Amino acid sequence: MKKKEIEGVLGYLTQVETVVNQIRRNIKTLPANRVVEKILMSLTNDFENVVCVIEESKNLSMLTV
């Protein structure tokens, strides 16, 4: 799943949350930090600076969506 250039961040996060909830219903364990990492990796180049700042300044294992 990749964010499209014309898609808003809120709409993209809603889609991600829907998929995560479906996965959690079936698998039961999906750490929140893994979801955050996947979201950060899938953002477009427009958000590259923001992603770098978040990764450098925050402990990703403590972040949640």
N, C-alpha and C positions, 0 to 999 in steps of 0.2 A: 504494500500500500504506500503510495507516494502522493504528497500534496501537489496538486496541480497549480500552475501559475495563476490561474484566474480564481481559484478557490480561496475562500476566506479561512483564516486560522480557526475561528470558532466552528465553522462547518466541518473542517477537517478533524478537529478534536472530538466533535460529536460522533463522527464516523468511527474514529479510533475507539472511543468509549463503548460504542455498540459492539464492535468486534471483540474487545477485551471482555465485556460482560458475557458474550457467547462462549468465549474460550474458557472463562472461569466456571461457567455452568458445567462444562464437559470435563475439564482437566482438574479443576479445583485449586491448583496452585499456579499463580502467575504473579511474581513479585512486582510491586509498583515501580521499583527502580528500573526493571527491565523494560517496562512500558515507556517510561520517561526516556530511556536511552534510544529506543526504537523511534519515538516521536522526533527526538533531536536529529537522528540520522536521516529521517525521511523528509525533513523540511527543505524547501528550495534554496537556491543560492542567495536569495534576497535576505535570508535569515542567518547567513553564515557567521556574521559578526556577533550576533546575539548568541548563537549556539556556542561559539568559542568562549565568550565571556562566561556563560553559564557553566561550561565544562571546566574552565580554569578556576573559577571562584567558588564553586559549590561542590559539595560531596554528593555525587549522583546517587549514592546508595541511600541518601536521606530524603531525596526529592520524591514527590508524588504528583499525580496529575491534578 
